[in-house]
Amino acid sequence: MNRFEGEAVLRAYAYACPFLEATGDVIMAWMLLWRAAIAEKKREKGIEGKEADFYEGQLRSAEFFINGFLPVTMGKMASIMDLCSAAIRISDSSFGGR
């Protein structure tokens, strides 16, 4: 059996949705960090008024997402790495079919 067959592949398919969610969260965090890095450079130049408020908002948005959402993402990643096989061990008859 090659590595693209069998239970390992089925377990990977079972975790496709949480994997996509975690990937999206990491990409969003990266984008927010990128924006926050730019905002911090702008703030160091001594901007004022609406522009300062805008860049402050960029920093707080990144802080909120990283502290509020990434811990959940880390839990998703831990679950994915565990690769519990319960979902693929459910027999077809368990779904009430004939």
N, C-alpha and C positions, 0 to 999 in steps of 0.2 A: 504494500500500500504506500502510495506516495504521500507527501505531507499535505497535499491539497484534497485529501479524501478523509472520510470517517468522522469520528466524534469531535476532533479538534476543530474542523471546519464548521460543523454544525453549531458548536458552542460559540464560535466567532460570529456566525449569523445571528444567533440569539441575542447577542449584545450589540448588534449594529445600531439600533436606535440610541441607546445611551452613549455609544461611542460618537455618533454624530452630534449629539447634544454637548458632550464634553469638548469636542473639537470646536464647535461654535463658540462655547464659553471662552476657551483659550484664545481663539482668534479675536473675540471681542475685547478681552483683557489686553491683548497685545495692541490693538488699535487704540484703546483708551490710554494705555501707557505711552504710546507714541505721541498722541495729542497732548498728554500731560507734560511730556518732556519738552515739547515745543512751547507750551504755555509757561513752564518754569523759566525758560530762556527769555521769553518776552517779559515776564514779571521782573526779572533781574535787571532789565533795561529801564525800569522805573515808569511803566505805563500808568495811566490814570483813567478815571471815568468808566464809560461803558466798556471800553476795551479791557480794562483791568477786571471788571466784573465778568466779562466773557471768559477770560483766561482762568480766573478763579473758579468758575463753573466747570471748566475742563478738568482742573485738578480735583475738585470735589467729586465729579462724576466718576473719575478713575478710582478714587479712594473708595467710594460707595460700592462700585461693582467688585473691586478686588476683595474688599472685606466682607461684602454681603453675599456674593454669588460664588466666588472661587472656592470657598470651603465646601460648598455643596458639590461643585465640580470635582474636587479632590475625592469626595465620597463616591461619586460615580466612577471615577478612575479606579479606585480601590476595588469596587464591585466588579468592574470589567476585568481587572487583573486576576481576580479570584476564579473567574470562569466556572461558576457553578453549572453543572450539567443537568439540573432538574428539568428545565424546559424541554430539553431534547429527549428526556427519558419518558415523557408522557406518551402513552400509547394512543393510536388513532381512535380506538374504541372509547377512550376516556372523554372524548369530545361529544359523545352521545350519538355518533354516527352508527351506521349499520355495518 
